[in-house]
Amino acid sequence: MKQPKVAGKAPQMENLEKDKTYAWCTCGNSENQPWCNGAHQGSEFSPKVFKAEESKKAAICLCKQTKNPPYCDGSHVGL
């Protein structure tokens, strides 16, 4: 499997709204990081679609290496 592009080496803090659906970019090519803008079209990547279970500020992964997508797990430290 192809590796995603590292879009950033630190998470981006985002305000998530309860019950709102989000599409997290998994390819790293979106110009709307951390969210998908369709830049994965024609590749093996597809967005990680999720619904926020609560309203909160969250650290969203930009390095695309997290084991807990879309949330940052510190994987960027090893890059």
N, CA, C and O atoms as a GROMACS GRO file, in nm:
protein
  316
    1MET      N    1   0.084  -0.119   0.000
    1MET     CA    2   0.000   0.000   0.000
    1MET      C    3   0.088   0.125   0.000
    1MET      O    4   0.188   0.131   0.071
    2LYS      N    5   0.051   0.222  -0.078
    2LYS     CA    6   0.122   0.348  -0.088
    2LYS      C    7   0.110   0.425   0.044
    2LYS      O    8   0.006   0.420   0.110
    3GLN      N    9   0.217   0.494   0.082
    3GLN     CA   10   0.215   0.575   0.204
    3GLN      C   11   0.154   0.712   0.174
    3GLN      O   12   0.176   0.768   0.067
    4PRO      N   13   0.076   0.766   0.268
    4PRO     CA   14   0.019   0.898   0.247
    4PRO      C   15   0.125   1.007   0.257
    4PRO      O   16   0.231   0.987   0.315
    5LYS      N   17   0.095   1.121   0.200
    5LYS     CA   18   0.182   1.238   0.210
    5LYS      C   19   0.169   1.295   0.351
    5LYS      O   20   0.058   1.308   0.402
    6VAL      N   21   0.280   1.329   0.413
    6VAL     CA   22   0.278   1.393   0.545
    6VAL      C   23   0.237   1.538   0.522
    6VAL      O   24   0.311   1.615   0.460
    7ALA      N   25   0.120   1.576   0.570
    7ALA     CA   26   0.068   1.711   0.550
    7ALA      C   27   0.117   1.807   0.657
    7ALA      O   28   0.109   1.929   0.640
    8GLY      N   29   0.168   1.755   0.768
    8GLY     CA   30   0.218   1.838   0.876
    8GLY      C   31   0.281   1.750   0.983
    8GLY      O   32   0.246   1.633   0.995
    9LYS      N   33   0.372   1.807   1.060
    9LYS     CA   34   0.441   1.730   1.164
    9LYS      C   35   0.395   1.767   1.304
    9LYS      O   36   0.468   1.750   1.402
   10ALA      N   37   0.273   1.817   1.312
   10ALA     CA   38   0.209   1.847   1.440
   10ALA      C   39   0.058   1.840   1.414
   10ALA      O   40   0.013   1.863   1.302
   11PRO      N   41  -0.020   1.810   1.516
   11PRO     CA   42  -0.165   1.804   1.496
   11PRO      C   43  -0.224   1.943   1.477
   11PRO      O   44  -0.162   2.045   1.508
   12GLN      N   45  -0.344   1.946   1.425
   12GLN     CA   46  -0.419   2.071   1.411
   12GLN      C   47  -0.537   2.065   1.506
   12GLN      O   48  -0.614   1.969   1.504
   13MET      N   49  -0.552   2.166   1.589
   13MET     CA   50  -0.664   2.170   1.682
   13MET      C   51  -0.789   2.216   1.606
   13MET      O   52  -0.789   2.318   1.538
   14GLU      N   53  -0.895   2.138   1.622
   14GLU     CA   54  -1.022   2.166   1.554
   14GLU      C   55  -1.136   2.160   1.654
   14GLU      O   56  -1.135   2.076   1.744
   15ASN      N   57  -1.234   2.248   1.638
   15ASN     CA   58  -1.355   2.243   1.719
   15ASN      C   59  -1.455   2.152   1.649
   15ASN      O   60  -1.507   2.186   1.542
   16LEU      N   61  -1.481   2.037   1.708
   16LEU     CA   62  -1.578   1.942   1.652
   16LEU      C   63  -1.715   1.968   1.714
   16LEU      O   64  -1.725   1.997   1.834
   17GLU      N   65  -1.818   1.956   1.634
   17GLU     CA   66  -1.955   1.976   1.680
   17GLU      C   67  -2.026   1.842   1.694
   17GLU      O   68  -2.021   1.759   1.603
   18LYS      N   69  -2.092   1.821   1.806
   18LYS     CA   70  -2.165   1.697   1.832
   18LYS      C   71  -2.259   1.664   1.717
   18LYS      O   72  -2.332   1.750   1.668
   19ASP      N   73  -2.257   1.538   1.675
   19ASP     CA   74  -2.343   1.481   1.571
   19ASP      C   75  -2.313   1.532   1.430
   19ASP      O   76  -2.383   1.495   1.336
   20LYS      N   77  -2.212   1.615   1.412
   20LYS     CA   78  -2.173   1.660   1.278
   20LYS      C   79  -2.082   1.554   1.217
   20LYS      O   80  -1.999   1.495   1.286
   21THR      N   81  -2.098   1.532   1.087
   21THR     CA   82  -2.016   1.434   1.015
   21THR      C   83  -1.899   1.505   0.949
   21THR      O   84  -1.914   1.611   0.888
   22TYR      N   85  -1.781   1.444   0.962
   22TYR     CA   86  -1.656   1.498   0.907
   22TYR      C   87  -1.591   1.394   0.817
   22TYR      O   88  -1.614   1.274   0.833
   23ALA      N   89  -1.511   1.440   0.722
   23ALA     CA   90  -1.434   1.352   0.634
   23ALA      C   91  -1.288   1.391   0.647
   23ALA      O   92  -1.244   1.491   0.590
   24TRP      N   93  -1.211   1.311   0.722
   24TRP     CA   94  -1.069   1.336   0.746
   24TRP      C   95  -0.988   1.288   0.626
   24TRP      O   96  -1.006   1.176   0.579
   25CYS      N   97  -0.898   1.372   0.578
   25CYS     CA   98  -0.811   1.338   0.465
   25CYS      C   99  -0.712   1.229   0.507
   25CYS      O  100  -0.641   1.246   0.606
   26THR      N  101  -0.706   1.121   0.433
   26THR     CA  102  -0.611   1.013   0.461
   26THR      C  103  -0.493   1.013   0.365
   26THR      O  104  -0.391   0.950   0.393
   27CYS      N  105  -0.504   1.083   0.252
   27CYS     CA  106  -0.397   1.081   0.151
   27CYS      C  107  -0.290   1.186   0.176
   27CYS      O  108  -0.176   1.171   0.134
   28GLY      N  109  -0.327   1.294   0.246
   28GLY     CA  110  -0.234   1.403   0.272
   28GLY      C  111  -0.228   1.508   0.163
   28GLY      O  112  -0.152   1.604   0.175
   29ASN      N  113  -0.305   1.492   0.057
   29ASN     CA  114  -0.299   1.584  -0.057
   29ASN      C  115  -0.404   1.695  -0.055
   29ASN      O  116  -0.397   1.786  -0.138
   30SER      N  117  -0.499   1.689   0.034
   30SER     CA  118  -0.604   1.790   0.040
   30SER      C  119  -0.545   1.927   0.070
   30SER      O  120  -0.456   1.940   0.154
   31GLU      N  121  -0.595   2.028   0.003
   31GLU     CA  122  -0.555   2.166   0.033
   31GLU      C  123  -0.639   2.223   0.147
   31GLU      O  124  -0.622   2.339   0.184
   32ASN      N  125  -0.728   2.141   0.202
   32ASN     CA  126  -0.818   2.182   0.309
   32ASN      C  127  -0.788   2.101   0.435
   32ASN      O  128  -0.880   2.062   0.506
   33GLN      N  129  -0.661   2.075   0.463
   33GLN     CA  130  -0.622   1.992   0.577
   33GLN      C  131  -0.683   2.044   0.706
   33GLN      O  132  -0.689   2.165   0.727
   34PRO      N  133  -0.728   1.955   0.793
   34PRO     CA  134  -0.716   1.810   0.788
   34PRO      C  135  -0.831   1.741   0.716
   34PRO      O  136  -0.842   1.618   0.719
   35TRP      N  137  -0.916   1.819   0.652
   35TRP     CA  138  -1.037   1.764   0.592
   35TRP      C  139  -1.018   1.731   0.444
   35TRP      O  140  -0.937   1.793   0.375
   36CYS      N  141  -1.093   1.634   0.397
   36CYS     CA  142  -1.087   1.587   0.259
   36CYS      C  143  -1.147   1.690   0.164
   36CYS      O  144  -1.251   1.751   0.194
   37ASN      N  145  -1.081   1.709   0.050
   37ASN     CA  146  -1.138   1.793  -0.056
   37ASN      C  147  -1.149   1.717  -0.188
   37ASN      O  148  -1.173   1.777  -0.293
   38GLY      N  149  -1.131   1.584  -0.181
   38GLY     CA  150  -1.142   1.502  -0.301
   38GLY      C  151  -1.012   1.480  -0.375
   38GLY      O  152  -1.011   1.418  -0.481
   39ALA      N  153  -0.900   1.530  -0.320
   39ALA     CA  154  -0.770   1.517  -0.387
   39ALA      C  155  -0.724   1.372  -0.400
   39ALA      O  156  -0.631   1.343  -0.476
   40HIS      N  157  -0.789   1.281  -0.329
   40HIS     CA  158  -0.753   1.138  -0.336
   40HIS      C  159  -0.809   1.069  -0.461
   40HIS      O  160  -0.772   0.955  -0.489
   41GLN      N  161  -0.895   1.136  -0.535
   41GLN     CA  162  -0.959   1.074  -0.651
   41GLN      C  163  -0.855   1.010  -0.743
   41GLN      O  164  -0.754   1.072  -0.778
   42GLY      N  165  -0.880   0.886  -0.782
   42GLY     CA  166  -0.789   0.812  -0.869
   42GLY      C  167  -0.677   0.742  -0.794
   42GLY      O  168  -0.589   0.683  -0.857
   43SER      N  169  -0.679   0.748  -0.662
   43SER     CA  170  -0.578   0.680  -0.580
   43SER      C  171  -0.645   0.570  -0.498
   43SER      O  172  -0.766   0.551  -0.506
   44GLU      N  173  -0.566   0.499  -0.420
   44GLU     CA  174  -0.619   0.394  -0.334
   44GLU      C  175  -0.672   0.447  -0.201
   44GLU      O  176  -0.722   0.371  -0.119
   45PHE      N  177  -0.661   0.578  -0.180
   45PHE     CA  178  -0.704   0.638  -0.055
   45PHE      C  179  -0.851   0.679  -0.062
   45PHE      O  180  -0.904   0.709  -0.168
   46SER      N  181  -0.915   0.681   0.054
   46SER     CA  182  -1.049   0.734   0.068
   46SER      C  183  -1.057   0.801   0.205
   46SER      O  184  -0.984   0.760   0.296
   47PRO      N  185  -1.141   0.900   0.222
   47PRO     CA  186  -1.146   0.972   0.349
   47PRO      C  187  -1.199   0.884   0.463
   47PRO      O  188  -1.274   0.789   0.441
   48LYS      N  189  -1.159   0.919   0.583
   48LYS     CA  190  -1.212   0.856   0.704
   48LYS      C  191  -1.331   0.941   0.747
   48LYS      O  192  -1.314   1.051   0.800
   49VAL      N  193  -1.451   0.890   0.724
   49VAL     CA  194  -1.572   0.963   0.759
   49VAL      C  195  -1.612   0.923   0.901
   49VAL      O  196  -1.617   0.805   0.936
   50PHE      N  197  -1.640   1.025   0.983
   50PHE     CA  198  -1.678   0.998   1.122
   50PHE      C  199  -1.775   1.104   1.170
   50PHE      O  200  -1.781   1.215   1.116
   51LYS      N  201  -1.852   1.070   1.273
   51LYS     CA  202  -1.946   1.162   1.336
   51LYS      C  203  -1.893   1.193   1.476
   51LYS      O  204  -1.862   1.102   1.553
   52ALA      N  205  -1.884   1.320   1.509
   52ALA     CA  206  -1.839   1.361   1.642
   52ALA      C  207  -1.943   1.319   1.746
   52ALA      O  208  -2.061   1.351   1.733
   53GLU      N  209  -1.897   1.249   1.847
   53GLU     CA  210  -1.988   1.201   1.952
   53GLU      C  211  -2.020   1.309   2.054
   53GLU      O  212  -2.119   1.299   2.128
   54GLU      N  213  -1.935   1.413   2.058
   54GLU     CA  214  -1.957   1.524   2.149
   54GLU      C  215  -1.891   1.649   2.091
   54GLU      O  216  -1.802   1.638   2.007
   55SER      N  217  -1.934   1.765   2.134
   55SER     CA  218  -1.869   1.888   2.094
   55SER      C  219  -1.743   1.902   2.177
   55SER      O  220  -1.748   1.897   2.300
   56LYS      N  221  -1.631   1.919   2.110
   56LYS     CA  222  -1.504   1.931   2.182
   56LYS      C  223  -1.396   1.984   2.090
   56LYS      O  224  -1.411   1.983   1.967
   57LYS      N  225  -1.288   2.030   2.150
   57LYS     CA  226  -1.169   2.069   2.075
   57LYS      C  227  -1.083   1.943   2.070
   57LYS      O  228  -1.058   1.880   2.172
   58ALA      N  229  -1.037   1.908   1.949
   58ALA     CA  230  -0.961   1.783   1.931
   58ALA      C  231  -0.836   1.807   1.848
   58ALA      O  232  -0.833   1.892   1.759
   59ALA      N  233  -0.731   1.730   1.880
   59ALA     CA  234  -0.606   1.734   1.804
   59ALA      C  235  -0.621   1.636   1.688
   59ALA      O  236  -0.621   1.514   1.708
   60ILE      N  237  -0.633   1.690   1.567
   60ILE     CA  238  -0.654   1.609   1.447
   60ILE      C  239  -0.519   1.587   1.378
   60ILE      O  240  -0.443   1.681   1.357
   61CYS      N  241  -0.492   1.463   1.345
   61CYS     CA  242  -0.364   1.424   1.286
   61CYS      C  243  -0.342   1.484   1.148
   61CYS      O  244  -0.432   1.482   1.064
   62LEU      N  245  -0.222   1.538   1.126
   62LEU     CA  246  -0.183   1.587   0.994
   62LEU      C  247  -0.072   1.502   0.933
   62LEU      O  248  -0.050   1.507   0.812
   63CYS      N  249  -0.002   1.423   1.016
   63CYS     CA  250   0.108   1.342   0.961
   63CYS      C  251   0.058   1.216   0.891
   63CYS      O  252   0.131   1.154   0.815
   64LYS      N  253  -0.067   1.180   0.917
   64LYS     CA  254  -0.134   1.065   0.854
   64LYS      C  255  -0.076   0.930   0.899
   64LYS      O  256  -0.100   0.828   0.834
   65GLN      N  257   0.000   0.930   1.009
   65GLN     CA  258   0.061   0.807   1.061
   65GLN      C  259  -0.010   0.756   1.187
   65GLN      O  260   0.026   0.650   1.238
   66THR      N  261  -0.110   0.827   1.237
   66THR     CA  262  -0.177   0.790   1.361
   66THR      C  263  -0.237   0.650   1.356
   66THR      O  264  -0.280   0.603   1.250
   67LYS      N  265  -0.239   0.584   1.470
   67LYS     CA  266  -0.304   0.453   1.482
   67LYS      C  267  -0.447   0.470   1.532
   67LYS      O  268  -0.520   0.372   1.549
   68ASN      N  269  -0.488   0.596   1.556
   68ASN     CA  270  -0.621   0.628   1.607
   68ASN      C  271  -0.686   0.738   1.521
   68ASN      O  272  -0.721   0.844   1.572
   69PRO      N  273  -0.701   0.712   1.390
   69PRO     CA  274  -0.752   0.817   1.303
   69PRO      C  275  -0.894   0.859   1.338
   69PRO      O  276  -0.977   0.775   1.373
   70PRO      N  277  -0.922   0.986   1.330
   70PRO     CA  278  -0.842   1.097   1.279
   70PRO      C  279  -0.761   1.170   1.385
   70PRO      O  280  -0.700   1.273   1.358
   71TYR      N  281  -0.761   1.116   1.506
   71TYR     CA  282  -0.700   1.186   1.618
   71TYR      C  283  -0.550   1.161   1.628
   71TYR      O  284  -0.501   1.052   1.599
   72CYS      N  285  -0.477   1.265   1.669
   72CYS     CA  286  -0.333   1.255   1.686
   72CYS      C  287  -0.301   1.160   1.800
   72CYS      O  288  -0.362   1.166   1.907
   73ASP      N  289  -0.204   1.071   1.777
   73ASP     CA  290  -0.155   0.981   1.883
   73ASP      C  291  -0.006   1.002   1.910
   73ASP      O  292   0.057   0.921   1.978
   74GLY      N  293   0.050   1.110   1.857
   74GLY     CA  294   0.191   1.141   1.878
   74GLY      C  295   0.285   1.078   1.777
   74GLY      O  296   0.406   1.091   1.791
   75SER      N  297   0.233   1.009   1.677
   75SER     CA  298   0.317   0.944   1.577
   75SER      C  299   0.410   1.040   1.505
   75SER      O  300   0.515   1.000   1.456
   76HIS      N  301   0.372   1.167   1.496
   76HIS     CA  302   0.454   1.266   1.426
   76HIS      C  303   0.590   1.287   1.493
   76HIS      O  304   0.684   1.335   1.429
   77VAL      N  305   0.601   1.252   1.619
   77VAL     CA  306   0.728   1.271   1.692
   77VAL      C  307   0.840   1.189   1.630
   77VAL      O  308   0.956   1.229   1.634
   78GLY      N  309   0.806   1.074   1.572
   78GLY     CA  310   0.906   0.985   1.512
   78GLY      C  311   0.940   1.018   1.368
   78GLY      O  312   1.019   0.946   1.305
   79LEU      N  313   0.884   1.125   1.313
   79LEU     CA  314   0.910   1.158   1.172
   79LEU      C  315   1.036   1.244   1.158
   79LEU      O  316   1.073   1.281   1.047
   0.00000   0.00000   0.00000
